[in-house]
């Protein structure tokens, strides 16, 4: 199990242990992000050190290879001059340097592989942090909406309880009674007007009656 897998499992375990203890899940996600950022920075520092070692080994390897080539040229030069003893000593140096090259090459390959693995893990962790941060923002919005909806529903539930409910049917009956009363009063007023018209017909025209008296006298 790699270091990042263990680190991820530790964070998940901490999240699971804390989940039931924290009322606000956004605070939990914020804490998780802080933990992930801390682990990422530590891993990045370790990776930088390993990458530094890789570059250092690479420089030593290049120097050793160049030194081996130099001894190879010296062996050839000594042989061309007929000095086998000098050629033999140069060859011994080359053999020793080649062993050093082999050792450095193995160290370089191992460190290079380790560095590449660490860089891949760092990229994966960085992507995980980005996804977690995006989810945190989404979760914060959803949690805020849920809280707002809960408060609205609590208010509505309180308004709609029996003790606070408004009896719509009762109000409707009162309005209808009021409307019926107003309609009845209107009809009575129209009846009064109707009777008044007939009463006017029965009224005596005094001027007409006086004229009749004048004619008969």
C-alpha positions in Angstrom: 0.0 0.0 0.0 1.5 3.3 -1.1 1.9 6.4 1.0 -0.9 8.2 -0.7 -3.3 5.3 -0.3 -2.5 5.1 3.4 -2.9 8.9 3.6 -6.2 8.8 1.8 -7.5 6.0 4.1 -6.5 7.9 7.2 -8.4 11.0 5.9 -11.4 8.9 5.1 -11.3 7.2 8.5 -11.1 10.6 10.2 -14.1 11.9 8.0 -16.2 8.8 9.0 -15.4 9.2 12.7 -16.3 12.9 12.6 -19.3 12.7 10.4 -21.9 12.0 13.1 -20.3 14.5 15.5 -20.5 17.5 13.2 -23.8 19.2 12.5 -22.6 21.1 9.5 -21.2 18.9 6.7 -19.6 21.9 5.0 -17.3 22.3 8.1 -16.4 18.7 7.7 -15.4 19.2 4.1 -13.4 22.3 5.0 -11.5 20.2 7.5 -10.9 17.5 5.0 -9.6 20.0 2.5 -7.2 21.4 5.1 -5.9 17.9 5.8 -5.5 17.1 2.2 -3.7 20.4 1.5 -1.4 19.7 4.4 -0.6 16.2 3.1 -0.2 17.5 -0.4 2.4 20.1 0.7 4.3 17.5 2.7 4.3 15.1 -0.3 5.3 17.9 -2.6 8.3 18.6 -0.4 9.3 15.0 -0.3 9.0 14.8 -4.1 11.1 17.9 -4.6 13.9 16.3 -2.5 13.7 13.0 -4.5 13.8 15.0 -7.8 16.8 16.9 -6.5 18.5 13.6 -5.7 17.7 12.3 -9.2 19.3 15.4 -10.8 22.4 15.0 -8.6 22.8 11.4 -9.5 22.3 12.2 -13.1 25.1 14.7 -13.0 27.4 12.2 -11.3 26.4 9.5 -13.9 27.3 11.8 -16.8 30.6 12.6 -15.2 31.4 9.0 -14.6 30.5 8.1 -18.2 32.8 10.9 -19.5 35.6 9.6 -17.2 35.1 6.1 -18.5 35.4 7.4 -22.1 38.5 9.3 -21.2 40.2 6.2 -19.8 39.1 4.3 -22.9 40.9 6.8 -25.0 44.0 6.6 -22.8 44.1 2.8 -23.1 44.0 3.2 -26.9 46.6 5.9 -26.9 49.0 3.9 -24.6 48.7 0.9 -26.9 49.3 3.0 -30.0 52.5 4.2 -28.4 53.5 0.6 -27.4 53.2 1.2 -23.7 51.2 -1.8 -22.5 51.9 -1.2 -18.8 50.4 2.3 -19.0 47.5 0.9 -21.1 46.9 -1.8 -18.5 46.8 0.8 -15.7 44.4 3.0 -17.7 42.3 0.0 -18.4 42.1 -0.8 -14.6 40.9 2.7 -14.0 38.3 2.3 -16.8 37.0 -0.9 -15.3 36.7 0.7 -11.8 34.9 3.7 -13.4 32.6 1.4 -15.3 31.6 -0.2 -12.1 30.8 3.2 -10.7 28.8 4.0 -13.8 26.8 0.8 -13.4 26.1 1.6 -9.7 25.1 5.2 -10.5 22.9 4.0 -13.4 21.0 1.6 -11.1 20.5 4.4 -8.5 19.4 6.8 -11.2 16.9 4.4 -12.8 15.5 3.6 -9.3 15.3 7.2 -8.3 13.8 8.2 -11.6 11.1 5.6 -11.3 10.3 6.6 -7.8 10.2 10.3 -8.8 7.8 9.6 -11.7 5.6 7.6 -9.4 5.5 10.4 -6.8 4.7 13.0 -9.5 1.8 10.8 -10.8 0.6 10.5 -7.2 0.9 14.2 -6.7 -1.2 14.9 -9.8 -3.8 12.4 -8.6 -3.9 14.0 -5.2 -4.1 17.4 -6.7 -7.1 16.3 -8.9 -8.7 14.8 -5.8 -8.3 18.0 -3.9 -9.8 19.9 -6.8 -12.8 17.5 -7.0 -13.3 17.8 -3.3 -13.1 21.6 -3.4 -15.7 21.7 -6.2 -17.9 19.2 -4.3 -17.5 21.4 -1.2 -18.8 24.4 -3.0 -21.7 22.4 -4.4 -22.4 20.9 -1.0 -22.4 24.3 0.6 -25.0 25.6 -1.8 -27.1 22.5 -1.4 -26.9 22.6 2.4 -27.8 26.3 2.5 -30.8 25.6 0.2 -31.8 22.6 2.4 -31.6 24.8 5.5 -33.6 27.5 3.9 -36.2 25.0 2.7 -36.4 23.5 6.2 -37.0 26.9 7.8 -39.7 27.7 5.2 -41.4 24.3 5.8 -41.2 24.8 9.6 -42.9 28.2 9.2 -45.6 26.7 6.9 -46.1 23.8 9.2 -46.5 26.2 12.1 -49.0 28.3 10.1 -51.0 25.2 9.1 -51.4 23.7 12.5 -55.0 23.4 13.9 -54.4 26.1 16.5 -53.3 28.6 13.9 -55.2 27.5 10.9 -57.7 29.9 9.3 -61.2 28.4 8.8 -61.7 29.3 5.2 -65.2 27.7 5.0 -66.3 29.8 8.0 -65.0 33.0 6.4 -66.7 32.0 3.1 -70.0 31.5 4.9 -69.8 34.9 6.6 -69.0 36.6 3.3 -71.9 34.8 1.6 -74.3 35.9 4.4 -73.1 39.5 4.0 -73.6 39.3 0.3 -77.1 37.9 0.7 -78.0 40.6 3.2 -76.8 43.3 0.8 -78.8 41.7 -2.0 -81.9 41.6 0.2 -81.6 45.2 1.1 -81.2 46.1 -2.5 -84.4 44.2 -3.4 -86.3 46.0 -0.6 -85.1 49.3 -1.9 -86.3 48.5 -5.4 -89.7 47.5 -4.0 -90.0 50.8 -2.1 -89.3 52.6 -5.4 -91.9 50.5 -7.1 -94.6 51.4 -4.5 -93.7 55.0 -4.6 -94.4 55.2 -8.3 -97.9 53.9 -7.7 -98.5 56.2 -4.8 -97.6 59.1 -7.1 -100.4 57.9 -9.5 -102.9 58.1 -6.6 -102.0 61.6 -5.6 -104.7 64.4 -6.3 -103.7 67.1 -8.8 -104.8 70.2 -6.9 -104.5 72.5 -9.8 -106.7 70.3 -12.0 -109.3 70.0 -9.3 -109.3 73.8 -8.8 -109.8 74.3 -12.5 -112.8 72.1 -12.4 -114.3 74.2 -9.6 -113.8 77.3 -11.7 -115.6 75.8 -14.6 -118.7 74.7 -12.6 -119.2 77.9 -10.8 
